Structure formats: structure tokens, C-alpha cells
Amino acid sequence: MPVFVKSGSIVPTRTGKVTNDVQNPLTKATLTIAQGASGKYDLYEDNGTTTKASDSATTGIRYTERTVPDTSCGSAPQPARSTAR
């Protein structure tokens, strides 16, 4: 299924296939980042049993995209290696 996102979007997904959360708690997540702009995302995780904010965690994720000038004639700047933190 296609998913359309704007440049700089960060889309978290679960790493690996699982049948349920009880026997397979979330231990790894995959971040898919749409290049073309910087972006940020707050990953919210609750404990699954209560709505109390003190029983949850939030992880801030920032993606900074930098461009480096292309030395060839007539080309636009090319994306450099980007870092996600």
C-alpha cells in the first residue's frame, strides 16, 4: 500500500512481524525518513494498561538534512549524509 508523506516526515514502524504485543513487546522500531527536508517527531509510548501520563514515555527524534554543493557544472546541490538522533 503506498503511503504519501511530505519531505522530512519521520514514520516509525515496528521492526519484524509479530502476532501480538503481549508475547512480543516492542523492543525495536524502524524509522523511515522522507528525504528532502529536516524533520522532527515525538514517539509516544504508553504501557498499554493505563492513561496516566506518568506511566508513559516520549522520545524526541530529530532529523537534520544537509546539502553539499555539487562541483559539476549546472547541477543542483545534492543531499549529504543525514543523521537521525
C-alpha positions as CSV (number, residue, x, y, z in Angstrom):
1,M,0.0,0.0,0.0
2,P,1.5,3.4,-0.9
3,V,2.0,5.9,1.8
4,F,2.4,9.6,0.8
5,V,4.4,11.8,3.2
6,K,6.0,15.2,2.9
7,S,9.7,15.8,2.8
8,G,11.2,15.5,6.3
9,S,8.5,13.2,7.6
10,I,9.5,10.5,10.0
11,V,7.4,7.4,10.0
12,P,8.0,4.8,12.8
13,T,7.0,1.2,12.2
14,R,7.5,-1.9,14.2
15,T,10.6,-3.9,13.3
16,G,9.8,-7.5,12.3
17,K,6.4,-9.3,12.2
18,V,4.6,-10.1,15.4
19,T,1.3,-11.8,16.2
20,N,0.6,-9.8,19.4
21,D,2.0,-7.3,21.8
22,V,1.7,-9.5,24.9
23,Q,4.1,-12.2,23.8
24,N,6.2,-9.8,21.6
25,P,6.7,-6.5,23.4
26,L,8.1,-3.6,21.3
27,T,11.9,-3.7,21.6
28,K,12.9,-2.4,18.2
29,A,11.4,0.2,15.8
30,T,12.3,1.2,12.3
31,L,12.3,4.8,11.3
32,T,11.6,5.7,7.7
33,I,12.6,9.2,6.8
34,A,11.5,11.1,3.7
35,Q,14.5,12.9,2.4
36,G,14.3,16.5,1.1
37,A,13.9,18.4,4.3
38,S,14.7,18.3,8.0
39,G,12.1,16.9,10.3
40,K,11.2,16.0,13.9
41,Y,8.8,13.6,15.6
42,D,7.8,12.7,19.2
43,L,7.5,9.0,19.6
44,Y,4.9,8.4,22.4
45,E,4.8,5.0,24.1
46,D,2.3,4.1,26.8
47,N,2.3,1.0,28.9
48,G,-0.9,-0.3,27.3
49,T,-2.9,-0.6,30.6
50,T,-3.4,3.0,31.9
51,T,-3.9,6.5,30.6
52,K,-1.7,8.1,33.3
53,A,1.0,10.3,31.7
54,S,3.5,9.2,34.3
55,D,3.3,5.7,33.0
56,S,4.3,6.6,29.5
57,A,7.5,7.7,27.7
58,T,8.2,10.2,24.9
59,T,11.3,10.1,22.8
60,G,12.1,13.2,20.7
61,I,13.5,12.3,17.2
62,R,15.2,15.0,15.1
63,Y,16.4,14.5,11.5
64,T,18.7,17.2,10.0
65,E,19.4,17.1,6.3
66,R,22.4,18.9,5.0
67,T,23.3,19.6,1.4
68,V,26.7,19.9,-0.1
69,P,27.4,21.8,-3.3
70,D,28.0,19.7,-6.4
71,T,31.2,20.7,-8.1
72,S,29.9,19.6,-11.5
73,C,28.7,22.4,-13.8
74,G,25.0,23.2,-13.7
75,S,23.8,20.7,-11.1
76,A,21.7,21.5,-8.0
77,P,23.2,20.7,-4.5
78,Q,23.0,17.1,-3.7
79,P,21.8,15.7,-0.3
80,A,24.7,14.8,2.0
81,R,24.6,12.0,4.6
82,S,22.0,12.8,7.1
83,T,21.9,12.0,10.8
84,A,18.9,11.0,12.8
85,R,19.0,11.4,16.6
